[in-house]
Amino acid sequence: MKKNMGTNDRVIRLTIVIIITGLYLTGNLSGTLGIILGIVAVAFLVTSLLGWCPTYIPIKISTRKGK
């Protein structure tokens, strides 16, 4: 796995994770939408921590600067 996510991309994803988690924990997000956004939040968290996004591979983009 070659890293393909830059710092800004990772920070934005982690911010979204925090927002979704906050909305869920305060009860503002529930039901089917809560489940779907929860899955998205987990995916964003994992990809941010790894620095690698599998959806970037088919479209051949990288937000990482440098090599």
A tleap script that builds the chain and sets N, CA, C and O, in Angstrom:
source leaprc.protein.ff14SB
mol = sequence {
  NMET LYS LYS ASN MET GLY THR ASN ASP ARG
  VAL ILE ARG LEU THR ILE VAL ILE ILE ILE
  THR GLY LEU TYR LEU THR GLY ASN LEU SER
  GLY THR LEU GLY ILE ILE LEU GLY ILE VAL
  ALA VAL ALA PHE LEU VAL THR SER LEU LEU
  GLY TRP CYS PRO THR TYR ILE PRO ILE LYS
  ILE SER THR ARG LYS GLY CLYS
}
set mol.1.N position { 0.830 -1.185 0.000 }
set mol.1.CA position { 0.000 0.000 0.000 }
set mol.1.C position { 0.875 1.249 0.000 }
set mol.1.O position { 1.567 1.541 0.976 }
set mol.2.N position { 0.833 1.951 -1.067 }
set mol.2.CA position { 1.557 3.205 -1.184 }
set mol.2.C position { 0.638 4.326 -0.709 }
set mol.2.O position { -0.500 4.434 -1.167 }
set mol.3.N position { 1.124 5.153 0.199 }
set mol.3.CA position { 0.297 6.230 0.735 }
set mol.3.C position { -0.098 7.194 -0.373 }
set mol.3.O position { 0.730 7.591 -1.192 }
set mol.4.N position { -1.383 7.567 -0.387 }
set mol.4.CA position { -1.868 8.467 -1.423 }
set mol.4.C position { -2.727 9.604 -0.859 }
set mol.4.O position { -3.448 10.267 -1.604 }
set mol.5.N position { -2.648 9.825 0.446 }
set mol.5.CA position { -3.423 10.893 1.079 }
set mol.5.C position { -2.488 11.899 1.733 }
set mol.5.O position { -1.580 11.536 2.481 }
set mol.6.N position { -2.729 13.161 1.438 }
set mol.6.CA position { -1.941 14.227 2.033 }
set mol.6.C position { -2.477 14.615 3.406 }
set mol.6.O position { -3.525 14.136 3.840 }
set mol.7.N position { -1.748 15.479 4.067 }
set mol.7.CA position { -2.107 15.899 5.418 }
set mol.7.C position { -3.456 16.604 5.456 }
set mol.7.O position { -4.274 16.326 6.333 }
set mol.8.N position { -3.695 17.509 4.519 }
set mol.8.CA position { -4.978 18.225 4.501 }
set mol.8.C position { -6.147 17.270 4.321 }
set mol.8.O position { -7.173 17.415 4.986 }
set mol.9.N position { -6.008 16.313 3.445 }
set mol.9.CA position { -7.043 15.318 3.197 }
set mol.9.C position { -7.337 14.532 4.472 }
set mol.9.O position { -8.496 14.295 4.810 }
set mol.10.N position { -6.294 14.136 5.165 }
set mol.10.CA position { -6.455 13.357 6.394 }
set mol.10.C position { -7.116 14.183 7.494 }
set mol.10.O position { -7.975 13.680 8.219 }
set mol.11.N position { -6.720 15.447 7.621 }
set mol.11.CA position { -7.309 16.322 8.643 }
set mol.11.C position { -8.795 16.561 8.366 }
set mol.11.O position { -9.609 16.549 9.289 }
set mol.12.N position { -9.141 16.776 7.112 }
set mol.12.CA position { -10.546 16.982 6.746 }
set mol.12.C position { -11.366 15.742 7.085 }
set mol.12.O position { -12.459 15.854 7.641 }
set mol.13.N position { -10.850 14.575 6.757 }
set mol.13.CA position { -11.567 13.340 7.060 }
set mol.13.C position { -11.726 13.136 8.566 }
set mol.13.O position { -12.793 12.728 9.025 }
set mol.14.N position { -10.684 13.413 9.331 }
set mol.14.CA position { -10.779 13.260 10.785 }
set mol.14.C position { -11.763 14.262 11.388 }
set mol.14.O position { -12.455 13.946 12.356 }
set mol.15.N position { -11.826 15.455 10.826 }
set mol.15.CA position { -12.798 16.453 11.280 }
set mol.15.C position { -14.226 15.957 11.022 }
set mol.15.O position { -15.106 16.110 11.869 }
set mol.16.N position { -14.441 15.372 9.866 }
set mol.16.CA position { -15.760 14.816 9.545 }
set mol.16.C position { -16.113 13.692 10.517 }
set mol.16.O position { -17.258 13.588 10.956 }
set mol.17.N position { -15.141 12.857 10.850 }
set mol.17.CA position { -15.362 11.778 11.818 }
set mol.17.C position { -15.787 12.351 13.167 }
set mol.17.O position { -16.718 11.843 13.792 }
set mol.18.N position { -15.114 13.397 13.613 }
set mol.18.CA position { -15.445 14.016 14.898 }
set mol.18.C position { -16.851 14.601 14.874 }
set mol.18.O position { -17.598 14.463 15.843 }
set mol.19.N position { -17.210 15.246 13.783 }
set mol.19.CA position { -18.556 15.839 13.659 }
set mol.19.C position { -19.628 14.748 13.678 }
set mol.19.O position { -20.618 14.871 14.399 }
set mol.20.N position { -19.443 13.691 12.900 }
set mol.20.CA position { -20.421 12.604 12.857 }
set mol.20.C position { -20.543 11.943 14.234 }
set mol.20.O position { -21.648 11.647 14.689 }
set mol.21.N position { -19.420 11.716 14.884 }
set mol.21.CA position { -19.442 11.105 16.209 }
set mol.21.C position { -20.175 11.994 17.206 }
set mol.21.O position { -20.977 11.510 18.004 }
set mol.22.N position { -19.899 13.286 17.157 }
set mol.22.CA position { -20.573 14.222 18.054 }
set mol.22.C position { -22.075 14.253 17.832 }
set mol.22.O position { -22.849 14.259 18.789 }
set mol.23.N position { -22.487 14.273 16.580 }
set mol.23.CA position { -23.919 14.269 16.265 }
set mol.23.C position { -24.585 12.978 16.742 }
set mol.23.O position { -25.709 13.001 17.244 }
set mol.24.N position { -23.894 11.866 16.583 }
set mol.24.CA position { -24.455 10.584 17.011 }
set mol.24.C position { -24.566 10.513 18.536 }
set mol.24.O position { -25.589 10.081 19.066 }
set mol.25.N position { -23.528 10.930 19.229 }
set mol.25.CA position { -23.524 10.842 20.689 }
set mol.25.C position { -24.504 11.798 21.349 }
set mol.25.O position { -24.982 11.525 22.450 }
set mol.26.N position { -24.810 12.908 20.702 }
set mol.26.CA position { -25.777 13.856 21.266 }
set mol.26.C position { -27.208 13.512 20.880 }
set mol.26.O position { -28.145 14.177 21.323 }
set mol.27.N position { -27.386 12.492 20.066 }
set mol.27.CA position { -28.725 12.059 19.680 }
set mol.27.C position { -29.318 12.802 18.498 }
set mol.27.O position { -30.486 12.597 18.168 }
set mol.28.N position { -28.552 13.650 17.863 }
set mol.28.CA position { -29.032 14.388 16.700 }
set mol.28.C position { -28.986 13.566 15.416 }
set mol.28.O position { -29.502 13.985 14.380 }
set mol.29.N position { -28.375 12.413 15.494 }
set mol.29.CA position { -28.210 11.552 14.331 }
set mol.29.C position { -28.605 10.140 14.746 }
set mol.29.O position { -28.004 9.567 15.655 }
set mol.30.N position { -29.610 9.581 14.086 }
set mol.30.CA position { -30.047 8.231 14.453 }
set mol.30.C position { -30.684 7.552 13.248 }
set mol.30.O position { -30.753 8.129 12.162 }
set mol.31.N position { -31.139 6.347 13.444 }
set mol.31.CA position { -31.805 5.604 12.385 }
set mol.31.C position { -30.869 5.180 11.270 }
set mol.31.O position { -29.670 4.994 11.475 }
set mol.32.N position { -31.440 5.032 10.090 }
set mol.32.CA position { -30.686 4.576 8.929 }
set mol.32.C position { -29.576 5.549 8.560 }
set mol.32.O position { -28.463 5.137 8.229 }
set mol.33.N position { -29.881 6.835 8.617 }
set mol.33.CA position { -28.857 7.839 8.311 }
set mol.33.C position { -27.691 7.735 9.294 }
set mol.33.O position { -26.531 7.857 8.901 }
set mol.34.N position { -27.996 7.512 10.556 }
set mol.34.CA position { -26.949 7.357 11.563 }
set mol.34.C position { -26.062 6.158 11.292 }
set mol.34.O position { -24.845 6.226 11.469 }
set mol.35.N position { -26.665 5.064 10.865 }
set mol.35.CA position { -25.901 3.859 10.541 }
set mol.35.C position { -25.012 4.090 9.328 }
set mol.35.O position { -23.834 3.731 9.339 }
set mol.36.N position { -25.567 4.686 8.290 }
set mol.36.CA position { -24.792 4.935 7.069 }
set mol.36.C position { -23.632 5.887 7.349 }
set mol.36.O position { -22.499 5.627 6.944 }
set mol.37.N position { -23.918 6.990 8.045 }
set mol.37.CA position { -22.843 7.940 8.360 }
set mol.37.C position { -21.837 7.349 9.340 }
set mol.37.O position { -20.665 7.724 9.325 }
set mol.38.N position { -22.283 6.433 10.191 }
set mol.38.CA position { -21.360 5.744 11.089 }
set mol.38.C position { -20.375 4.885 10.314 }
set mol.38.O position { -19.188 4.845 10.639 }
set mol.39.N position { -20.860 4.208 9.304 }
set mol.39.CA position { -19.988 3.396 8.449 }
set mol.39.C position { -19.008 4.283 7.689 }
set mol.39.O position { -17.828 3.954 7.567 }
set mol.40.N position { -19.504 5.409 7.180 }
set mol.40.CA position { -18.632 6.364 6.489 }
set mol.40.C position { -17.559 6.887 7.454 }
set mol.40.O position { -16.394 7.017 7.077 }
set mol.41.N position { -17.951 7.182 8.687 }
set mol.41.CA position { -17.007 7.694 9.677 }
set mol.41.C position { -15.917 6.668 9.985 }
set mol.41.O position { -14.745 7.025 10.104 }
set mol.42.N position { -16.296 5.407 10.111 }
set mol.42.CA position { -15.302 4.357 10.368 }
set mol.42.C position { -14.343 4.237 9.185 }
set mol.42.O position { -13.134 4.107 9.374 }
set mol.43.N position { -14.882 4.279 7.970 }
set mol.43.CA position { -14.034 4.202 6.776 }
set mol.43.C position { -13.078 5.391 6.710 }
set mol.43.O position { -11.895 5.228 6.412 }
set mol.44.N position { -13.597 6.583 6.991 }
set mol.44.CA position { -12.743 7.779 6.986 }
set mol.44.C position { -11.662 7.681 8.065 }
set mol.44.O position { -10.519 8.068 7.826 }
set mol.45.N position { -12.007 7.175 9.229 }
set mol.45.CA position { -11.031 7.048 10.316 }
set mol.45.C position { -9.912 6.092 9.919 }
set mol.45.O position { -8.734 6.404 10.090 }
set mol.46.N position { -10.277 4.942 9.395 }
set mol.46.CA position { -9.271 3.944 9.003 }
set mol.46.C position { -8.368 4.472 7.893 }
set mol.46.O position { -7.146 4.348 7.971 }
set mol.47.N position { -8.973 5.063 6.855 }
set mol.47.CA position { -8.157 5.566 5.751 }
set mol.47.C position { -7.269 6.726 6.182 }
set mol.47.O position { -6.153 6.870 5.683 }
set mol.48.N position { -7.752 7.548 7.101 }
set mol.48.CA position { -6.934 8.662 7.597 }
set mol.48.C position { -5.746 8.158 8.395 }
set mol.48.O position { -4.638 8.677 8.258 }
set mol.49.N position { -5.967 7.160 9.220 }
set mol.49.CA position { -4.869 6.618 10.023 }
set mol.49.C position { -3.838 5.889 9.165 }
set mol.49.O position { -2.643 5.920 9.459 }
set mol.50.N position { -4.307 5.232 8.104 }
set mol.50.CA position { -3.387 4.522 7.211 }
set mol.50.C position { -2.725 5.448 6.199 }
set mol.50.O position { -1.627 5.164 5.723 }
set mol.51.N position { -3.387 6.552 5.870 }
set mol.51.CA position { -2.860 7.459 4.851 }
set mol.51.C position { -3.039 6.919 3.452 }
set mol.51.O position { -2.340 7.327 2.524 }
set mol.52.N position { -3.975 6.001 3.299 }
set mol.52.CA position { -4.194 5.328 2.022 }
set mol.52.C position { -5.686 5.185 1.776 }
set mol.52.O position { -6.414 4.694 2.639 }
set mol.53.N position { -6.145 5.608 0.613 }
set mol.53.CA position { -7.552 5.523 0.262 }
set mol.53.C position { -7.698 4.648 -0.985 }
set mol.53.O position { -7.177 4.990 -2.047 }
set mol.54.N position { -8.405 3.517 -0.860 }
set mol.54.CA position { -8.531 2.622 -2.008 }
set mol.54.C position { -9.356 3.203 -3.158 }
set mol.54.O position { -9.194 2.779 -4.302 }
set mol.55.N position { -10.231 4.159 -2.878 }
set mol.55.CA position { -11.024 4.734 -3.969 }
set mol.55.C position { -10.206 5.671 -4.853 }
set mol.55.O position { -10.640 6.012 -5.953 }
set mol.56.N position { -9.049 6.084 -4.395 }
set mol.56.CA position { -8.179 6.933 -5.214 }
set mol.56.C position { -7.431 6.133 -6.277 }
set mol.56.O position { -6.981 6.704 -7.270 }
set mol.57.N position { -7.294 4.845 -6.089 }
set mol.57.CA position { -6.496 4.016 -6.992 }
set mol.57.C position { -7.085 3.943 -8.408 }
set mol.57.O position { -6.354 4.187 -9.368 }
set mol.58.N position { -8.381 3.615 -8.579 }
set mol.58.CA position { -8.912 3.511 -9.950 }
set mol.58.C position { -8.871 4.824 -10.736 }
set mol.58.O position { -8.711 4.817 -11.957 }
set mol.59.N position { -9.017 5.954 -10.027 }
set mol.59.CA position { -9.005 7.231 -10.741 }
set mol.59.C position { -7.620 7.880 -10.737 }
set mol.59.O position { -7.433 8.991 -11.235 }
set mol.60.N position { -6.665 7.164 -10.167 }
set mol.60.CA position { -5.246 7.540 -10.194 }
set mol.60.C position { -4.984 8.963 -9.702 }
set mol.60.O position { -4.333 9.760 -10.377 }
set mol.61.N position { -5.511 9.267 -8.499 }
set mol.61.CA position { -5.197 10.570 -7.894 }
set mol.61.C position { -4.479 10.354 -6.579 }
set mol.61.O position { -4.584 9.296 -5.958 }
set mol.62.N position { -3.759 11.360 -6.173 }
set mol.62.CA position { -3.065 11.355 -4.907 }
set mol.62.C position { -3.059 12.788 -4.374 }
set mol.62.O position { -2.748 13.729 -5.104 }
set mol.63.N position { -3.402 12.942 -3.112 }
set mol.63.CA position { -3.362 14.266 -2.501 }
set mol.63.C position { -2.084 14.451 -1.701 }
set mol.63.O position { -1.909 15.465 -1.025 }
set mol.64.N position { -1.207 13.490 -1.777 }
set mol.64.CA position { 0.054 13.544 -1.043 }
set mol.64.C position { 1.083 14.307 -1.847 }
set mol.64.O position { 1.251 14.070 -3.044 }
set mol.65.N position { 1.767 15.218 -1.190 }
set mol.65.CA position { 2.829 15.978 -1.855 }
set mol.65.C position { 4.136 15.218 -1.725 }
set mol.65.O position { 4.298 14.389 -0.830 }
set mol.66.N position { 5.053 15.504 -2.611 }
set mol.66.CA position { 6.373 14.902 -2.540 }
set mol.66.C position { 6.507 13.718 -3.476 }
set mol.66.O position { 5.951 13.705 -4.574 }
set mol.67.N position { 7.258 12.721 -3.023 }
set mol.67.CA position { 7.572 11.555 -3.850 }
set mol.67.C position { 6.328 10.844 -4.168 }
set mol.67.O position { 6.359 9.826 -4.859 }
savepdb mol mol.pdb
quit
